[in-house]
């Protein structure tokens, strides 16, 4: 019985669940349940795979639809923003008071009429000291003023000062072309009136023009002083708490300056004192 016609294949089970045909006699070779095929045994598989990319591959930007145009308007991974581009930043900084204790880095500043004055840059403070002098001198360190409008608030520890001469530590405006200086300071002795806040106007670093003084009271140290320039008006103020400021001078830029102040700085003065004086700028908030 060499030729057998099978009209129906009997079935059986594997593991009592999967049905499969049972073929007997006349069948010389059958594929096992678990097996593989080379690519050449699968119709058109080799041709189809020949044009495909490798599993690990890259694409040029130009090969990705719209990628170049989409990325063109995006910011670089490393980039900067102007203050005006950051929502509420300028406003938030304007409301930040010196009590934030932001250290001043004045390493890029320059002396004006340094004389015997000394500056020491610390981690948290900038310290100015000056020996007693027989003539009037404003010793200061200055840098280019920020773009207007701006406000600069500093917390100053003044001391040691004296009660016999004119000694001041504070913040200043300066006009480079005319050399005029206006500063607001903690004054150890303001023309014999005792410690107080003081605004002084000088035609240059060695020549006084006029003084503006606050109401008589004994000022406390540390204390806050502030200078501000709106582009039209300059203001010099003081505060005991860093939030509530009293203006000593508020006037148009051209009231004293020839055109406008273009530098800001820190100053010290020790005219007629009999001891070395000093002051530390503990915080500098610029907004």
Secondary structure, DSSP 8 states (H G I E B T S, - for coil): ------SS-EEEEETTTEEEEE--SS------SS----GGGSTTHHHHHHTS--SS----GGGSTTHHHHHHTS--SS----GGGSTTHHHHHHT--GGG------TT-EEES-TT-EEEE-SS-EEEEE--BSS---EEEEEE--SSSEEEEEEEEE-S--SSSEEEEEEEEE-TTT--EEEEEEESSSTTS-SEEEEEEEEETTEEEEEEE-SS----SSEEEEEEE-SSEEEEEEESSSSSEEEEEEEEGGGTSSS---EEEEEEEEES-SS-EEEEEEEEEE-
